[in-house]
Amino acid sequence: MKPLDQDEPVIIVDEKNNEIGVATRKEMRQKRLIHRATYIVVIDGKKRILCQKRTLKKDIYPGMWEIAAGGVVAKGETYLENAKRELKEETGIDCPELKMHAEFFFEDEKNRVFGRLFSCRFSGAIRPQETEVEDFRFLSLKGLEKLMKKEPFTPDSTFIYEKFIKDLLRQNAL
């Protein structure tokens, strides 16, 4: 599917992550429907995390930094299928083995999502998708925390950082 396709059908779920229907991406955003999404943290050989700055064309949180690749799970996809597809589309990384760390619910005034957090180890060239990624960089934990104080990060990135990633990085569990 083409990036930012507002007519893309996405899975809609209830408060317990049970599938209850399908809506277009546009309808899901307009009505703030609960949907599924993936978050894939990429760690390089120096134990640095890949951070991406979203383009201004994104339908939610434009121009903000995030600490994970990923996206909305489309109709007919599993979380894992979506994670692999989104990782490849956004970064050019084809990671056959993704490690699943957590499932969580996140909501703010713009977004309600059941997410799954995955990680991937990768050392190689990143090929960012121009329509979705404006900038990217690999950062140490200290570098990430410094950037988070200086630049706006997506609220869901801040949530998964505080709830999961900070501890997973310190424990070398990613």
C-alpha positions in Angstrom: 0.0 0.0 0.0 1.1 3.5 -0.7 2.3 5.5 2.3 -0.3 7.6 4.1 -3.2 6.1 2.2 -6.3 7.5 4.0 -8.5 4.8 2.5 -6.4 2.0 3.8 -8.6 -0.5 5.8 -7.4 -1.0 9.4 -8.5 -3.3 12.2 -10.6 -1.7 14.9 -10.6 -3.3 18.4 -12.4 -2.8 21.7 -10.9 -2.0 25.1 -9.7 -5.7 25.4 -8.1 -5.8 22.0 -10.9 -7.9 20.4 -11.5 -7.2 16.8 -14.8 -5.5 16.3 -14.6 -4.2 12.8 -12.7 -2.4 10.0 -12.5 1.3 9.2 -10.5 3.4 6.9 -7.4 5.1 8.3 -9.1 8.4 7.9 -12.2 7.3 9.8 -10.0 5.7 12.5 -8.2 9.0 13.0 -11.3 11.2 12.8 -13.3 9.2 15.4 -10.2 8.3 17.5 -11.1 4.6 17.2 -9.0 2.0 19.0 -6.7 0.2 16.6 -3.6 -2.0 16.6 0.0 -0.7 15.9 3.5 -2.0 16.0 6.6 -0.4 17.4 10.0 -1.8 16.4 13.1 -0.7 18.2 16.3 -1.1 16.2 19.6 -1.5 18.0 22.9 -1.4 16.3 26.2 -3.2 17.1 27.2 -0.4 19.4 24.0 -0.8 21.4 22.6 2.5 20.1 18.9 3.0 19.3 17.6 4.2 16.0 15.5 7.4 16.2 13.5 8.8 13.4 12.0 12.2 12.8 8.6 12.0 11.2 7.8 14.1 8.1 5.3 16.9 8.2 3.1 14.8 5.9 2.3 12.2 8.6 -1.4 12.0 9.7 -0.5 12.1 13.4 2.4 13.7 15.3 4.0 15.3 12.2 7.6 16.5 12.5 8.2 14.8 15.9 10.9 12.3 16.7 10.1 8.7 17.6 12.1 5.8 19.0 10.6 3.0 17.0 9.7 2.2 13.4 6.2 0.8 13.0 2.7 1.6 12.1 -1.0 0.8 12.0 -1.9 -2.9 11.5 -3.9 -3.2 8.3 -6.9 -5.5 7.7 -5.6 -9.0 7.0 -2.3 -8.5 8.8 -0.9 -9.9 12.1 1.2 -7.7 14.4 4.3 -9.6 13.3 3.5 -9.2 9.6 2.9 -5.5 10.1 6.1 -5.1 12.1 8.2 -6.7 9.4 6.5 -4.7 6.6 6.7 -1.4 8.4 10.4 -1.9 9.4 11.3 -2.7 5.7 9.3 0.3 4.3 10.5 2.9 6.8 14.1 1.9 7.1 15.0 -0.6 4.4 15.8 -3.2 7.1 14.7 -6.8 6.4 15.0 -8.4 9.9 13.8 -12.0 9.8 13.8 -12.3 13.6 12.0 -9.7 15.6 11.8 -10.2 19.3 8.5 -9.3 21.0 8.8 -7.6 24.3 5.4 -6.2 25.4 1.8 -5.5 24.5 0.2 -2.3 25.8 -2.6 0.1 25.5 -1.8 3.8 24.9 -4.1 6.8 24.6 -3.9 10.5 24.4 -6.2 13.2 22.9 -5.3 12.1 19.4 -4.7 8.4 19.5 -6.0 5.2 21.1 -3.9 2.1 20.3 -3.1 -1.4 21.3 0.6 -1.7 20.6 3.1 -4.5 20.4 6.8 -3.6 21.1 9.4 -5.6 19.1 13.1 -5.1 18.7 15.7 -6.0 16.0 19.4 -5.9 16.1 20.9 -4.5 12.9 24.2 -3.1 11.7 24.1 -1.8 8.2 22.9 0.9 6.0 19.5 2.5 6.7 17.4 3.6 3.7 14.7 5.9 5.2 11.4 6.2 3.4 11.3 9.9 2.3 7.5 10.2 2.6 7.7 9.1 6.3 11.2 9.8 7.7 12.7 13.3 7.5 15.8 12.5 9.5 17.3 9.6 11.6 20.2 8.9 13.9 21.5 6.1 16.1 21.8 7.3 19.7 23.2 6.0 23.0 20.9 6.0 26.0 22.5 9.3 27.1 22.2 10.7 23.6 18.6 9.7 23.4 17.7 11.3 26.7 19.5 14.5 25.7 17.5 14.7 22.4 14.3 13.9 24.3 14.8 17.0 26.5 15.6 19.2 23.5 13.2 18.0 20.7 9.6 16.9 20.7 9.0 13.2 20.6 5.7 11.5 19.8 3.7 10.8 23.0 3.6 7.1 22.3 7.4 7.0 22.0 7.7 8.8 25.3 5.3 6.3 26.8 7.1 3.2 25.6 10.5 4.7 26.5 9.4 5.3 30.1 7.4 2.1 30.5 9.7 -0.4 28.7 12.7 0.7 26.7 14.7 2.5 29.3 14.8 -0.6 31.5 15.3 -3.0 28.6 18.3 -1.0 27.3 19.9 -0.9 30.8 19.4 -4.6 31.2 20.7 -5.3 27.6 17.4 -7.1 26.9 16.9 -5.5 23.5 
